[in-house]
């Protein structure tokens, strides 16, 4: 049986209350985001932690906050990818616009997106890989923004549109957007239409998202060209296309993250060299490989 320590609960509560400062909705709405009863959240705000919620709930909260039960996880570091994402997202939030970020895996897109959702007011992170169908996707959005997600599907959808138009400068980041099923993907266009000039939207993905758009537009499938247009008919990309520039990019990216985590320079040199070694297909590795190498060589 997993034993959640008091130290873990204290840190989770601390970060949870910090998150509350970045949400302008009610305590009740915030509690719903985290699967908590509003009365329980009120007691948590007063510093109580004993016997209020189950350990499984603490674990779920910790997972959403990015807390780790061990010290092996790399902490978030300022990188070129984070800066680029931050510039895009803050623009979209300020002006209620929509953009996309489509790039290689292992460059820290998800870490950056989660960080922004934790630090910007009314900024919500959706992991589409965990909710690929239309029903799951829409209900996850509802839960994430803090409204009832268990009612009639049509009501949940209508409430999302209404609530996003009521919040000041809301921002919705949809990560792993390429994992969505076709009918779920179409809901993005509907939400965009309903919240135009009131809510910022940002799609993040890798090859699968680009392939989804290219195939949908090529086959003239309903919704794809319109959605691509609504998201500026273009996408942001940090990674260079040619190999020499890509090697320079990855070297700096991995070095920035490892230095930000106080890894000794000799170890950084060793890990970077291993990550930049090309495989049989000519590919090089990124941050996941770097993290694994740190564990293996510890």
Backbone bond lengths (Angstrom), bond angles and torsions (degrees), N, CA, C in turn:
res aa  C-N    CA-C-N  psi(-1)  N-CA   C-N-CA  omega(-1)  CA-C   N-CA-C  phi
1 X - - - 1.470 - - 1.532 109.61 -
2 X 1.314 116.53 132.46 1.461 121.44 -178.83 1.518 110.18 -71.68
3 X 1.321 115.74 129.81 1.460 120.47 -179.93 1.522 109.20 -107.73
4 X 1.336 116.29 112.07 1.455 121.57 178.75 1.523 108.77 -84.75
5 X 1.303 117.87 119.48 1.460 121.77 -176.79 1.524 111.44 -75.09
6 X 1.322 115.08 159.90 1.462 120.32 176.48 1.529 110.47 -63.93
7 X 1.318 116.12 -33.92 1.468 120.52 178.11 1.531 110.60 -61.14
8 X 1.342 116.20 -41.84 1.465 121.05 178.62 1.523 110.13 -64.30
9 X 1.341 116.72 -44.15 1.469 120.79 -179.90 1.524 111.11 -63.24
10 X 1.320 116.20 -41.79 1.467 120.47 -179.48 1.521 111.13 -63.38
11 X 1.331 116.63 -43.45 1.464 120.23 179.39 1.528 110.87 -68.38
12 X 1.334 116.31 -39.72 1.467 119.98 178.27 1.523 110.56 -62.67
13 X 1.319 116.80 -43.11 1.467 120.57 179.34 1.523 110.85 -65.32
14 X 1.326 116.21 -40.85 1.468 120.30 178.56 1.530 110.53 -58.87
15 X 1.329 116.22 -47.61 1.463 119.86 -179.31 1.526 111.92 -70.13
16 X 1.328 116.22 -33.16 1.464 120.21 177.90 1.526 110.74 -63.02
17 X 1.321 116.50 -43.11 1.465 120.46 179.66 1.530 111.18 -69.80
18 X 1.327 116.37 -30.98 1.471 119.32 173.61 1.526 109.96 -65.35
19 X 1.337 116.23 -39.21 1.462 120.58 176.54 1.526 111.34 -62.22
20 X 1.321 115.34 -36.29 1.478 119.07 -179.33 1.523 110.93 -59.49
21 X 1.323 117.13 -33.34 1.461 120.84 -179.23 1.527 111.80 -66.96
22 X 1.338 116.67 -20.25 1.464 120.62 -178.73 1.526 113.14 -98.73
23 X 1.330 116.07 13.89 1.465 120.78 178.45 1.514 108.57 -127.30
24 X 1.329 116.79 122.60 1.462 120.07 -175.17 1.522 113.32 -90.39
25 X 1.334 117.46 -1.35 1.457 120.65 176.62 1.517 111.50 -75.60
26 X 1.321 116.21 -174.06 1.467 122.16 -176.77 1.524 111.67 -76.53
27 X 1.338 116.20 164.29 1.463 121.35 174.28 1.525 110.54 -59.39
28 X 1.331 116.16 -38.92 1.465 120.11 -179.21 1.529 110.81 -62.92
29 X 1.336 116.45 -42.30 1.466 120.47 178.79 1.523 110.53 -66.62
30 X 1.329 116.42 -40.40 1.464 120.02 178.93 1.527 110.13 -63.98
31 X 1.328 116.91 -42.30 1.465 120.96 179.27 1.528 110.51 -59.29
32 X 1.330 117.22 -39.55 1.464 120.80 179.68 1.524 111.46 -63.28
33 X 1.318 116.66 -35.58 1.471 119.75 178.38 1.522 111.12 -56.34
34 X 1.316 115.38 -33.64 1.461 120.88 -173.41 1.523 112.69 -106.55
35 X 1.339 116.48 11.49 1.459 120.63 177.42 1.510 113.78 68.70
36 X 1.333 116.69 30.54 1.460 121.92 -177.01 1.522 111.30 -111.11
37 X 1.325 115.54 149.11 1.459 121.65 170.13 1.524 108.38 -72.28
38 X 1.329 117.69 140.31 1.467 120.12 -176.22 1.526 112.28 -62.34
39 X 1.350 117.26 -34.12 1.467 120.38 178.40 1.526 110.40 -68.00
40 X 1.330 115.85 -38.59 1.467 120.59 177.63 1.521 109.97 -65.53
41 X 1.329 116.90 -42.83 1.463 119.62 179.26 1.522 110.86 -62.47
42 X 1.324 116.85 -37.26 1.464 120.53 178.20 1.524 110.58 -59.86
43 X 1.331 117.05 -40.40 1.467 120.65 178.71 1.531 111.04 -71.94
44 X 1.337 116.14 -35.77 1.463 119.24 176.11 1.525 110.76 -62.16
45 X 1.325 116.35 -38.60 1.467 120.74 178.34 1.522 111.57 -60.10
46 X 1.319 115.72 -29.34 1.464 120.67 179.67 1.522 112.60 -85.55
47 X 1.339 116.42 5.84 1.460 120.13 174.56 1.509 115.63 96.56
48 X 1.333 118.16 0.20 1.462 120.42 179.23 1.531 109.83 -77.19
49 X 1.306 116.34 139.36 1.469 120.00 175.26 1.527 112.00 -135.33
50 X 1.324 117.52 -21.94 1.464 121.40 -173.72 1.529 111.75 -71.02
51 X 1.341 115.25 123.34 1.472 122.66 171.50 1.531 114.78 59.58
52 X 1.316 117.52 21.44 1.466 119.75 179.09 1.528 111.45 -88.13
53 X 1.309 116.89 -42.89 1.463 120.85 178.35 1.524 109.46 -134.88
54 X 1.325 115.78 157.48 1.465 120.79 -177.84 1.527 111.32 -70.77
55 X 1.320 115.36 157.91 1.466 120.09 178.20 1.529 111.46 -59.58
56 X 1.337 116.78 -33.83 1.464 119.35 178.76 1.529 111.03 -63.54
57 X 1.340 116.76 -33.47 1.463 119.88 177.07 1.523 111.07 -71.14
58 X 1.343 116.26 -39.67 1.465 119.43 175.71 1.527 110.00 -60.26
59 X 1.329 115.02 -40.54 1.463 119.80 -179.79 1.533 110.64 -64.06
60 X 1.343 116.39 -42.07 1.467 120.54 179.18 1.528 111.05 -63.86
61 X 1.330 116.24 -41.61 1.467 120.54 178.33 1.526 110.02 -64.24
62 X 1.327 115.70 -45.10 1.466 120.08 178.83 1.511 112.46 -60.92
63 X 1.340 115.82 -39.44 1.469 120.15 178.61 1.522 110.86 -62.51
64 X 1.338 116.52 -46.40 1.463 120.65 179.97 1.529 111.64 -64.10
65 X 1.313 116.14 -32.04 1.466 120.57 179.98 1.525 112.32 -82.06
66 X 1.336 116.50 -12.40 1.460 120.03 -179.16 1.512 113.31 83.49
67 X 1.344 116.76 19.21 1.466 120.04 177.89 1.520 109.71 -75.05
68 X 1.311 115.99 149.17 1.455 120.96 179.62 1.522 109.84 -118.85
69 X 1.339 115.81 144.17 1.461 120.47 176.60 1.526 111.48 -80.87
70 X 1.321 116.76 -6.31 1.461 120.20 176.58 1.519 108.67 -133.14
71 X 1.296 116.33 179.29 1.466 121.32 -174.49 1.530 113.28 -102.64
72 X 1.334 117.55 11.66 1.463 120.04 -174.05 1.528 113.43 -84.30
73 X 1.318 116.83 -15.60 1.461 119.98 -176.37 1.522 110.74 -74.87
74 X 1.342 116.26 134.92 1.458 120.28 177.66 1.521 110.09 -71.16
75 X 1.308 116.54 136.95 1.464 119.68 178.65 1.529 109.79 -82.30
76 X 1.325 114.92 158.13 1.464 120.73 -179.03 1.523 110.52 -65.10
77 X 1.324 115.54 133.73 1.459 122.43 -176.85 1.527 109.54 -129.44
78 X 1.313 115.91 147.81 1.462 120.50 176.49 1.529 110.08 -68.22
79 X 1.330 116.47 116.42 1.466 122.39 177.84 1.529 109.29 -127.54
80 X 1.320 116.02 171.84 1.466 120.04 176.63 1.529 111.02 -62.54
81 X 1.332 116.25 -34.19 1.469 120.53 179.22 1.523 110.37 -66.67
82 X 1.324 116.93 -46.03 1.464 120.67 177.87 1.524 110.84 -60.57
83 X 1.317 116.85 -44.21 1.469 120.69 -179.52 1.525 111.44 -62.34
84 X 1.328 116.10 -42.46 1.463 120.30 -179.78 1.528 111.28 -65.30
85 X 1.322 115.94 -45.02 1.461 120.69 177.33 1.525 111.02 -62.26
86 X 1.311 116.03 -42.07 1.462 121.26 -179.30 1.529 110.88 -61.55
87 X 1.319 116.53 -43.05 1.471 120.35 178.65 1.525 110.85 -61.72
88 X 1.325 116.48 -44.45 1.462 121.12 179.33 1.527 111.80 -63.33
89 X 1.324 115.22 -49.90 1.467 120.43 -174.55 1.523 111.73 -66.63
90 X 1.329 117.46 -42.73 1.467 119.39 179.93 1.528 110.78 -65.56
91 X 1.332 117.26 -35.23 1.469 120.21 175.16 1.527 110.34 -63.01
92 X 1.331 116.04 -48.88 1.465 120.20 -179.36 1.523 111.61 -61.50
93 X 1.326 116.44 -39.17 1.461 119.17 -179.83 1.523 111.55 -69.24
94 X 1.305 116.68 -43.74 1.466 120.49 -177.32 1.523 112.30 -65.10
95 X 1.330 116.25 -38.13 1.468 119.92 -174.06 1.535 113.41 -111.57
96 X 1.345 117.20 9.34 1.471 121.92 179.64 1.532 111.16 54.56
97 X 1.335 115.39 50.45 1.459 121.88 179.94 1.530 110.20 -112.16
98 X 1.321 115.60 177.05 1.463 120.60 -177.24 1.524 110.66 -134.14
99 X 1.314 115.08 135.31 1.459 121.18 178.18 1.526 109.95 -141.91
100 X 1.333 114.90 174.11 1.462 121.32 178.19 1.524 110.48 -132.08
101 X 1.329 114.89 150.93 1.462 121.55 173.70 1.523 106.35 -126.81
102 X 1.320 116.57 110.13 1.465 121.51 -179.60 1.522 108.25 -121.69
103 X 1.330 116.23 118.23 1.465 119.34 -174.04 1.517 110.34 -157.91
104 X 1.328 115.31 179.91 1.458 122.00 -179.90 1.527 111.03 -60.10
105 X 1.322 115.67 158.21 1.460 120.49 170.49 1.529 108.52 -78.59
106 X 1.316 116.32 169.23 1.474 123.38 176.70 1.527 114.59 67.72
107 X 1.337 117.50 26.15 1.471 118.23 177.56 1.533 111.60 -115.68
108 X 1.334 116.86 2.98 1.463 119.71 175.70 1.519 115.04 92.85
109 X 1.335 117.86 22.38 1.467 120.58 179.68 1.526 111.45 -61.78
110 X 1.327 115.69 -48.23 1.464 119.98 -177.07 1.518 111.46 -66.97
111 X 1.319 117.04 -42.85 1.469 120.55 178.09 1.521 110.29 -59.12
112 X 1.328 116.43 -43.70 1.464 120.85 179.54 1.523 111.08 -64.24
113 X 1.335 116.74 -42.99 1.468 120.70 -179.12 1.522 111.24 -64.26
114 X 1.320 116.84 -43.00 1.469 120.21 178.43 1.530 110.75 -65.00
115 X 1.306 116.45 -39.27 1.467 120.55 178.20 1.524 110.58 -61.34
116 X 1.321 117.54 -44.73 1.462 121.09 -179.30 1.524 110.93 -65.30
117 X 1.337 116.72 -38.48 1.461 119.92 178.37 1.529 111.43 -65.80
118 X 1.329 116.46 -27.03 1.467 120.52 178.46 1.521 112.69 -82.59
119 X 1.318 117.84 -23.59 1.468 120.00 -171.01 1.528 114.40 -110.48
120 X 1.325 118.30 -17.40 1.465 120.70 179.27 1.525 110.12 -99.59
121 X 1.307 117.19 141.92 1.464 121.01 179.26 1.527 110.84 -65.86
122 X 1.329 115.10 136.90 1.470 122.34 175.78 1.523 113.13 52.74
123 X 1.333 115.03 37.17 1.464 121.64 176.76 1.526 107.91 -108.54
124 X 1.328 117.16 125.50 1.457 122.00 -171.33 1.524 110.92 -119.23
125 X 1.339 115.57 134.45 1.463 121.99 -178.75 1.527 110.01 -104.97
126 X 1.322 116.90 126.56 1.461 123.14 177.89 1.525 108.87 -118.14
127 X 1.334 116.90 122.92 1.463 121.15 175.54 1.526 108.01 -95.18
128 X 1.323 116.13 97.91 1.465 120.63 -175.04 1.525 112.55 -66.45
129 X 1.325 118.08 -19.89 1.464 120.06 179.12 1.523 111.44 -67.72
130 X 1.336 116.96 -18.17 1.459 121.96 178.77 1.528 112.12 -96.44
131 X 1.321 117.54 -0.95 1.469 120.94 -177.41 1.526 108.62 -151.26
132 X 1.318 116.91 73.02 1.464 121.02 -169.99 1.528 113.72 -81.71
133 X 1.325 117.30 -26.24 1.460 119.71 -178.03 1.523 110.77 -86.59
134 X 1.323 116.12 164.73 1.461 121.75 -178.10 1.528 111.54 -58.79
135 X 1.316 116.82 -48.65 1.466 120.77 -178.19 1.525 111.49 -62.38
136 X 1.330 116.15 -49.45 1.462 119.86 -178.11 1.521 111.52 -63.82
137 X 1.314 116.86 -40.73 1.456 121.86 -178.01 1.528 111.32 -63.23
138 X 1.313 116.80 -49.97 1.467 120.84 -178.34 1.525 110.72 -64.95
139 X 1.312 117.00 -41.48 1.470 119.48 -179.32 1.531 111.34 -69.41
140 X 1.335 117.03 -31.85 1.464 119.31 175.83 1.525 110.68 -66.93
141 X 1.321 118.00 -39.97 1.463 120.43 176.18 1.523 109.95 -59.72
142 X 1.339 116.23 -45.46 1.470 120.48 -179.70 1.525 111.12 -59.25
143 X 1.330 116.49 -47.18 1.466 120.10 -179.94 1.519 110.91 -62.77
144 X 1.326 116.24 -41.47 1.462 120.64 -175.88 1.520 112.27 -65.89
145 X 1.330 117.70 -35.74 1.467 119.27 -179.54 1.521 112.12 -87.90
146 X 1.344 117.08 -6.50 1.458 119.74 171.68 1.510 116.50 97.20
147 X 1.343 117.62 28.97 1.461 119.67 176.06 1.523 109.60 -121.53
148 X 1.336 116.37 168.10 1.459 121.66 -177.91 1.531 110.27 -59.33
149 X 1.320 116.23 130.35 1.462 120.36 -178.18 1.525 112.76 -117.78
150 X 1.337 116.73 7.08 1.461 120.66 -175.79 1.525 113.76 -105.00
151 X 1.321 118.23 -1.93 1.461 120.59 -176.88 1.519 113.15 -81.46
152 X 1.342 115.49 -164.62 1.463 120.91 176.57 1.527 109.56 -59.89
153 X 1.332 114.87 139.23 1.460 120.03 -175.70 1.526 112.04 -54.72
154 X 1.316 117.19 -46.14 1.467 121.02 -178.86 1.522 111.26 -62.47
155 X 1.336 116.41 -37.17 1.468 120.17 179.50 1.526 110.92 -69.38
156 X 1.332 115.60 -41.85 1.469 119.84 179.00 1.527 109.82 -59.74
157 X 1.315 116.13 -44.61 1.461 121.06 -178.85 1.530 111.05 -64.30
158 X 1.320 116.23 -44.30 1.467 120.32 179.55 1.522 111.00 -63.59
159 X 1.329 116.20 -38.24 1.467 120.12 -179.73 1.527 111.88 -68.80
160 X 1.326 117.19 -34.88 1.469 120.48 176.15 1.522 109.93 -60.36
161 X 1.318 116.38 -48.59 1.469 121.37 -179.44 1.527 110.84 -59.68
162 X 1.318 115.30 -46.00 1.470 119.94 -177.84 1.527 110.82 -65.40
163 X 1.338 116.12 -45.54 1.465 120.53 -175.33 1.526 111.27 -66.50
164 X 1.325 116.89 -40.98 1.464 119.59 179.67 1.524 111.71 -64.90
165 X 1.326 116.76 -28.63 1.465 119.80 176.94 1.523 112.08 -79.31
166 X 1.329 116.38 -18.19 1.465 120.47 179.87 1.526 112.18 -87.42
167 X 1.338 117.32 -32.22 1.466 121.03 -178.19 1.531 110.87 -70.88
168 X 1.339 117.66 146.09 1.470 119.70 174.84 1.528 111.28 -74.48
169 X 1.317 117.29 123.38 1.473 123.63 175.00 1.530 114.18 47.90
170 X 1.317 118.41 54.96 1.466 118.89 177.77 1.523 111.33 -71.70
171 X 1.326 115.37 151.83 1.465 121.92 -179.01 1.523 108.37 -138.98
172 X 1.323 117.50 124.86 1.464 121.67 -179.54 1.525 109.18 -115.49
173 X 1.339 116.25 119.13 1.463 122.65 177.10 1.523 108.04 -103.71
174 X 1.326 117.10 121.28 1.463 121.59 178.71 1.523 108.36 -109.13
175 X 1.321 115.34 105.46 1.467 121.79 -179.54 1.530 109.46 -89.26
176 X 1.320 116.92 156.63 1.466 122.87 -178.84 1.530 110.65 53.83
177 X 1.329 116.54 39.01 1.468 121.16 -175.84 1.526 112.54 -61.98
178 X 1.314 117.15 -25.38 1.461 120.84 179.04 1.512 113.91 -69.01
179 X 1.346 117.46 -11.18 1.463 121.31 179.38 1.525 112.78 -83.26
180 X 1.328 117.07 -12.07 1.461 120.31 -175.68 1.528 111.99 -69.00
181 X 1.328 115.32 140.85 1.453 119.82 171.87 1.533 109.33 -68.68
182 X 1.319 115.85 161.28 1.468 121.00 -174.26 1.535 112.76 -54.16
183 X 1.327 117.57 -48.98 1.467 120.43 -177.55 1.525 111.43 -65.93
184 X 1.318 116.50 -33.96 1.468 119.92 176.99 1.523 109.95 -68.73
185 X 1.322 115.97 -40.07 1.461 120.37 -179.47 1.529 111.25 -61.98
186 X 1.326 117.00 -37.06 1.463 120.84 179.51 1.526 112.44 -63.23
187 X 1.329 116.25 -26.53 1.465 119.02 -179.86 1.530 111.30 -64.59
188 X 1.320 117.25 -26.89 1.466 120.25 178.75 1.519 110.11 -60.57
189 X 1.329 116.62 -44.28 1.470 120.43 179.00 1.525 110.67 -62.28
190 X 1.331 116.35 -40.68 1.465 120.04 179.94 1.526 111.14 -63.81
191 X 1.326 116.76 -44.10 1.470 120.01 178.44 1.527 110.66 -65.30
192 X 1.324 116.39 -40.31 1.466 120.14 178.32 1.523 110.16 -59.97
193 X 1.330 116.85 -47.33 1.463 120.93 -179.74 1.526 111.60 -59.52
194 X 1.333 115.96 -40.69 1.463 120.70 -175.79 1.521 112.92 -74.86
195 X 1.338 116.94 -21.00 1.471 120.01 -175.70 1.525 112.34 -119.42
196 X 1.324 116.88 18.15 1.463 120.66 -178.85 1.526 111.10 -54.16
197 X 1.331 115.26 133.36 1.474 123.20 -179.18 1.527 113.62 67.02
198 X 1.338 116.56 10.69 1.466 119.94 178.81 1.526 112.55 -125.14
199 X 1.343 117.31 -19.77 1.468 120.88 -175.03 1.518 109.93 -143.98
200 X 1.327 116.65 140.41 1.455 121.76 174.51 1.515 110.65 -89.51
201 X 1.331 116.77 143.65 1.464 122.18 178.92 1.527 109.09 -130.20
202 X 1.332 115.86 142.77 1.465 120.03 -178.67 1.521 109.07 -143.63
203 X 1.321 116.87 123.94 1.456 122.22 178.00 1.521 109.93 -102.71
204 X 1.332 115.78 136.61 1.461 121.43 178.23 1.521 108.81 -126.55
205 X 1.323 116.19 136.78 1.448 119.46 177.85 1.515 111.67 -169.66
206 X 1.321 114.43 -178.14 1.469 120.74 178.05 1.530 108.32 -119.08
207 X 1.311 116.62 -143.31 1.467 120.94 -175.69 1.523 112.97 -56.53
208 X 1.337 116.74 -35.69 1.464 119.81 -176.03 1.525 111.73 -64.49
209 X 1.335 117.47 -35.64 1.466 120.18 178.84 1.526 110.75 -69.99
210 X 1.329 116.07 -42.78 1.465 119.88 178.03 1.529 110.48 -62.75
211 X 1.337 116.17 -43.06 1.467 120.66 179.50 1.524 111.03 -64.26
212 X 1.333 116.11 -36.62 1.464 120.89 179.05 1.523 110.97 -61.31
213 X 1.330 116.09 -46.17 1.461 120.22 178.73 1.531 111.30 -66.54
214 X 1.325 116.55 -47.23 1.465 120.04 -176.80 1.525 111.57 -61.01
215 X 1.321 116.43 -44.55 1.464 120.46 -179.72 1.525 110.75 -67.67
216 X 1.344 116.29 -43.58 1.457 120.11 -178.96 1.517 112.60 -63.30
217 X 1.332 116.29 -42.18 1.470 120.54 179.72 1.528 110.61 -70.69
218 X 1.338 116.37 -42.28 1.472 120.48 -179.62 1.534 111.44 -61.52
219 X 1.327 115.95 -39.33 1.467 120.69 -178.87 1.526 113.03 -89.54
220 X 1.338 115.20 5.59 1.471 121.51 178.97 1.526 111.91 54.59
221 X 1.328 114.81 41.54 1.457 120.45 179.08 1.523 109.23 -77.13
222 X 1.314 116.25 137.43 1.465 121.85 -175.35 1.528 111.09 -55.00
223 X 1.320 116.14 129.30 1.455 121.69 170.97 1.509 116.54 100.93
224 X 1.339 117.97 -24.57 1.461 118.92 -172.44 1.525 113.06 -74.36
225 X 1.320 117.69 -47.81 1.460 118.89 178.95 1.525 110.42 -63.41
226 X 1.338 116.91 -39.62 1.460 120.52 179.79 1.524 111.69 -64.26
227 X 1.334 115.57 -42.51 1.466 119.28 179.64 1.520 110.68 -66.73
228 X 1.331 116.92 -42.70 1.467 121.14 178.28 1.526 110.10 -58.80
229 X 1.311 116.74 -40.71 1.465 121.52 178.17 1.522 111.22 -64.26
230 X 1.320 116.75 -42.28 1.461 120.46 -179.03 1.526 111.87 -65.70
231 X 1.331 116.12 -25.75 1.462 120.62 177.94 1.531 110.83 -100.44
232 X 1.325 116.01 38.97 1.468 125.05 170.69 1.524 115.33 75.27
233 X 1.329 117.87 6.81 1.476 122.03 178.10 1.526 112.45 55.32
234 X 1.314 116.69 26.81 1.461 121.43 -178.86 1.522 107.84 -162.03
235 X 1.321 117.12 175.11 1.463 119.48 177.38 1.524 110.63 -147.39
236 X 1.316 114.79 153.61 1.460 122.27 177.12 1.525 109.48 -82.98
237 X 1.321 116.07 143.38 1.469 122.15 178.39 1.517 108.13 -144.89
238 X 1.321 116.73 131.77 1.462 120.84 -178.83 1.523 112.41 -96.12
239 X 1.324 116.90 -33.31 1.460 121.46 -173.65 1.527 112.09 -79.98
240 X 1.333 118.46 127.22 1.476 120.80 176.79 1.527 110.88 -63.58
241 X 1.307 116.22 156.67 1.466 120.87 -178.90 1.526 112.78 -84.35
242 X 1.346 117.62 -38.34 1.468 118.80 -177.43 1.528 110.31 -83.12
243 X 1.323 115.26 147.24 1.462 121.71 -171.60 1.528 114.23 -60.52
244 X 1.346 120.46 -46.54 1.470 119.07 -179.01 1.535 112.83 -57.11
245 X 1.342 116.67 -44.71 1.468 119.90 179.02 1.526 111.12 -69.47
246 X 1.328 116.02 -33.24 1.463 120.21 179.13 1.529 110.25 -65.66
247 X 1.321 116.87 -39.75 1.472 121.01 177.87 1.525 110.18 -61.79
248 X 1.329 116.89 -43.65 1.473 121.24 177.71 1.528 110.27 -61.24
249 X 1.333 116.27 -43.27 1.465 121.66 -179.55 1.525 110.86 -61.40
250 X 1.338 116.39 -49.57 1.464 120.01 -177.66 1.527 111.75 -67.41
251 X 1.320 117.25 -36.74 1.465 119.82 177.91 1.527 110.40 -59.75
252 X 1.321 116.38 -46.60 1.466 120.41 179.61 1.526 111.03 -66.49
253 X 1.334 116.95 -42.68 1.463 121.22 -178.65 1.524 111.48 -60.23
254 X 1.323 116.03 -51.50 1.468 120.08 -178.43 1.523 110.57 -65.24
255 X 1.326 117.10 -41.95 1.468 121.21 178.79 1.522 111.06 -61.48
256 X 1.330 117.84 -44.46 1.468 121.32 179.56 1.525 111.36 -58.70
257 X 1.333 116.12 -44.21 1.469 120.13 -178.18 1.524 111.11 -67.89
258 X 1.319 117.28 -44.43 1.466 120.27 -178.25 1.524 111.38 -68.79
259 X 1.321 117.36 -39.23 1.464 119.61 176.14 1.525 110.72 -64.47
260 X 1.318 116.48 -37.79 1.460 120.65 177.79 1.509 113.16 -66.41
261 X 1.326 116.05 -18.05 1.461 121.39 177.23 1.527 112.25 -104.86
262 X 1.336 115.30 16.81 1.477 122.23 175.08 1.525 113.22 58.32
263 X 1.312 116.96 35.67 1.466 120.97 175.43 1.527 108.31 -78.06
264 X 1.348 118.66 135.13 1.467 120.90 179.50 1.529 111.95 -57.31
265 X 1.326 116.17 147.18 1.461 120.96 -175.48 1.529 112.46 -60.01
266 X 1.325 116.70 -37.54 1.468 118.88 179.55 1.528 110.97 -62.63
267 X 1.327 115.79 -39.15 1.465 120.56 178.35 1.532 110.72 -69.18
268 X 1.338 116.39 -38.68 1.470 120.51 178.21 1.527 110.21 -59.64
269 X 1.332 115.92 -46.91 1.468 120.91 -179.75 1.524 110.87 -58.78
270 X 1.328 115.89 -42.47 1.464 121.60 -179.07 1.535 111.31 -65.20
271 X 1.326 116.33 -46.13 1.471 121.07 -177.69 1.525 110.92 -68.01
272 X 1.321 116.99 -44.15 1.467 120.88 -179.91 1.528 110.43 -60.32
273 X 1.319 116.45 -44.08 1.466 120.64 179.82 1.528 110.93 -59.58
274 X 1.341 116.24 -42.89 1.467 120.57 -179.42 1.528 111.40 -67.22
275 X 1.329 116.41 -38.75 1.469 120.39 -179.28 1.525 112.23 -69.00
276 X 1.318 116.75 -33.68 1.464 120.43 -176.34 1.525 113.17 -85.84
277 X 1.326 116.78 -2.50 1.458 120.30 176.48 1.525 108.98 -72.35
278 X 1.317 117.20 124.36 1.460 121.36 -176.44 1.527 111.41 -72.58
279 X 1.353 115.65 142.41 1.457 119.61 174.36 1.533 109.41 -85.58
280 X 1.323 116.54 -170.39 1.467 120.59 -176.27 1.526 112.65 -62.71
281 X 1.342 115.99 -25.35 1.472 120.20 -179.47 1.518 112.42 -93.08
282 X 1.333 116.40 1.87 1.459 120.43 179.68 1.514 113.98 84.84
283 X 1.347 116.97 12.31 1.462 120.69 -179.37 1.521 111.25 -89.59
284 X 1.339 115.59 152.72 1.461 121.14 174.15 1.524 108.56 -116.17
285 X 1.326 116.24 164.73 1.465 120.88 -173.37 1.519 111.57 -103.41
286 X 1.348 114.46 162.18 1.455 120.47 -178.73 1.512 113.58 -119.42
287 X 1.330 115.31 -138.39 1.461 120.74 -168.68 1.528 114.22 -72.43
288 X 1.331 118.58 -33.23 1.469 118.98 178.68 1.527 110.28 -64.81
289 X 1.304 115.60 -42.16 1.466 120.83 177.71 1.527 109.86 -63.38
290 X 1.321 116.58 -41.42 1.466 120.60 179.49 1.522 110.71 -61.89
291 X 1.332 116.52 -42.62 1.465 120.21 179.84 1.522 111.01 -64.94
292 X 1.323 116.99 -41.70 1.463 120.89 178.54 1.524 111.50 -63.59
293 X 1.322 116.60 -41.37 1.466 120.60 179.39 1.522 111.53 -63.87
294 X 1.322 116.66 -36.54 1.467 119.72 177.74 1.517 110.95 -62.34
295 X 1.340 116.10 -41.07 1.465 120.62 179.77 1.527 110.45 -67.81
296 X 1.325 116.12 -44.38 1.464 120.61 -176.88 1.521 112.80 -66.34
297 X 1.325 116.61 -30.66 1.471 119.99 -175.90 1.526 112.66 -103.51
298 X 1.327 116.41 10.03 1.477 119.90 -178.43 1.523 110.46 -67.46
